[in-house]
Amino acid sequence: MSQLLDARGLVRVYTARRGLLGRPARVRAVDGVSLRVKRGETLGIVGESGSGKSTLGRVLLGIDAAQKGTVHIDGAPMPAFGTPGWRALRARIQMVYQDPLAALDRRLSVAHQLREPLDIHHLGDGESRSARISEVMQSVGLRPDQAGKFPHELSGGQRQRVVIARALMTEPELLVCDEPVSALDVSIQAQVVNLLADLQRDRGLGMVFISHDLKVVRNLCDRVAVMYLGRIVEEGPAEAVFADPRHPYTQALISSVPQPGRAANSRIILQGEPPDPGNRPPGCAFHPRCPMAEDSCRRAIPETRAVGGARSAACHLVAPAALTEPA
Ligand code: SF4
């Protein structure tokens, strides 16, 4: 599989005010993130809210500009936001948002909204655009008679299918999905996840799947990256990470997912408050909640290092690959 997305050293810092009279604080929402996605590969990005997952998704698409770092698509650098080069690239990299009602225009019919990307990117003529709309609607499980419907006339699941169809209209190579099923009823989440899996496999798409739902990520993704306060603390093949998480934060997250054969009392309950992106602890940012924290964790930021099996982790206590793999 060839490399499709190659992001290195991404940094995105915001200034945010806490409360009405609070002092502005610098929030390093994305703090030195590097990741790669091959064609036909799905990378899951997981972490609690405030970990920077959604900001990272926007940075990968160039919607939110990184202050540092680079994004390459198919070996070419991402053009600056809003430039003709970036607009042309957007046909090849699309986003599926969490809330379909917010992502769609309530005043426009399904057909109108699906035609828009073709108009914007000057793809096809009138006849071929209509054929493309029918083809994509069918591929996401929408009926032809729903083309004339408006968003409020559809169910939540159907609206998300429209959002996915809209993202597919330009035949993208990379799809960034930001919590694409979290606003849907549990009963239809599985349908939409299965749909994404089928589309990804059939079309050989590269996919970044941002989610807090570890069960979905385990079933859908080839690789998984775990984020904590803007950094990737562990990354590797999903099967290996779920079977044998190395980073204490990953271990806590994964212990909360029910698994056959795992005792209910084996769940690791994290102490302390959820992370505050505007108040990053010194040293390892996870140390106030880490059950294994040592003195050195409060002083030094752990480097990301290979830990064997195409995996990496950022923790002082995780042995590097050289110590775990035979020479
Ligand atoms: Fe825990 Fe220390 Fe590892 Fe951070 S570096 S995850 S505090 S053991």
Boltz pocket constraint, residues with backbone or C-beta under 6 A from the ligand:
constraints:
  - pocket:
      binder: B
      contacts: [[A, 247], [A, 248], [A, 249], [A, 284], [A, 285], [A, 286], [A, 287], [A, 290], [A, 291], [A, 292], [A, 293], [A, 294], [A, 297], [A, 300], [A, 302], [A, 314], [A, 315], [A, 316], [A, 317], [A, 318]]
      max_distance: 6.0
